[in-house]
C-alpha cells in the first residue's frame, strides 16, 4: 500500500503578521514590508484537546468566600501604605521600578526591617550586592531586626530553597533581572529568564500566601525593562521617581488590584536613609519676609494629594541673536505657550527679545495644565520687575485664546492653600465652596489675572509706549 503523501493543506506555511504576505518557508525578514521577526507559522496544526482535570477547590458563590484572608498588613511605612491601598495583601506581588540611584533598595530595606516581627518573617534576597554590602546599608539607616533574613543569590532554585527554609511572610527580591533559572536558556535579564523567574515567584506567593516585592530595572526611556508580560502578571506596579540632585522622592501607583492608582507617596532621601513626608509642601516653597518679582505659587495635585509649589522666573537682556529659553521642573512646551499668550493676549512684547529662565523649587515637576496661570504670572512679574501680592496662589489652565479654564479639584487645592496660611487666590469661574477667611478672585482671561500686578511699579512694555504715541 502506497504511503500517504502530504497535501498542501497539511504542510506548514508561514505568514507575515504585519502585511499578510505568505510563504512556504520561514524567513527572518518579510520581503514585502521589510519587517524583521514578523513571519510566523500558521499552517494547520495538529488538533489537541485538554481533558477535564481534577479541581483543586470547589467553586462557591461569591458571597461565601472568606475575604479576611486578603486583609492588607501594614508595611510599617505609612507613605507606602497609602500608595498600596492600606498595606501588603497576603499573596500579592508588587513590582517597584525606578532609575538607578533613586533609592529603591534603601526604601525596601527599611520596609523589610519595619515589617519583620515574631509572626511575620521577612526574607531579603539581593542579586546585585553581597550580603555584607547590604548589612552596611542596614547599619547606616538602622534597618536591623532579628526576624529579617538576608541572602545573596542569583539562582532561582536557590531562592526557592530559601523560601522553604525561612518560610517568610514577605519576600523582597532585588532585582528580578539578576536572577536566572538554570533550566532556561539565555542570560539573566532576558525575556525568557524574566518570564520564568517572575512566574515561579508568583506561583510561590499565591501558594504560600506570601507577599512579594520585586525590584525592576528601567530602560533609558524610563519604562520597565523586560517583557510587558511582567507588568500584567504582577498585582501592583509602582514607579519610584525623583531627581537624584533633590531630596524629594515620589512613589506613584501605576497598577493596583487592591486600591486606587491615583495615590502618591512622598519621601525624603537623606544621609540617614529615607523617611516619609506626611506634609511635603514645605519642600517646594521659599519663605520670604517680602515678595520677590518673578515668583508665583500654585497648588498641584499629585494623585489625590494637593501640594503647594512655587514657580520662579527670571528675564534678562539677551546678548545673543536667539534668546535662551531654559526650564527646570516645567515642560518647555507649556512655558513657550505661556510666553506666546502673554505677548499676544497680555500685550507684553518685552519677552520676545530677552533670555528667560523658569524653574520650580525643591525638585518638584509641574506637568499638569493647572499650573499654567502661575507660570504666566511669574513670567509677567519678572518682565515688569513687579512682585505679586503676598500670600497669593494662582490656579488655572490658560488657553491659546487667553481664557482661563477650569481644572479638577479646585476645592481641595484651595483647602490646602488655606491650611498653609495663604489668604488670596486666583481661580477660574465657579470654584465651588471657598474656605472661610480666604479671598478668591475669579478670572476669565489672562488680562483679568494680570491686573493683580500693581500698576504703580509695573514697567511699561514697548508696545504700550508706541500705542500712546
Secondary structure, 3 states (H helix, E strand, C coil): CCCCCCCCCCCCCEEECCCCCEECCCCCECCCCCCECCEEECCCCCCCCCCCCCCCCCCCCHHHCCHHHHCEECCCCHHHHHHHCCCEECCCEEEEEECCCCCHHHHHHHHHHHHCCCCCCEEEEECCCCHHHHHHHHHHHCCCCCCEEEEECCEHHHHHHHHHHHCCCEEEEECHHHCECCCCCCCCCCHHHHHHHHHHHHHHHHHHCCEEEEEECECCCCCECCCCHHHHHCCEEEEEECCCCCCEEEEEEEEECCCCCCCEEEEEEECCEEEECCCHHHHHCCCCCCCCCCEEEEEEEECCEEEEEEEEEEEEECCCCCCCEEEECECHHHHHHHHHHHHHCCCCCCCCCEEEEEEECCCCCECCHHHHHHHHHHHHHHHHCCCCCCCEEECCEECCCCEEECCCCHHHHHHHHHHCCCCEEEECCCCCCCCCCCEEEECCEHHHHHCCCCCCCCCCCHHHHHHHC
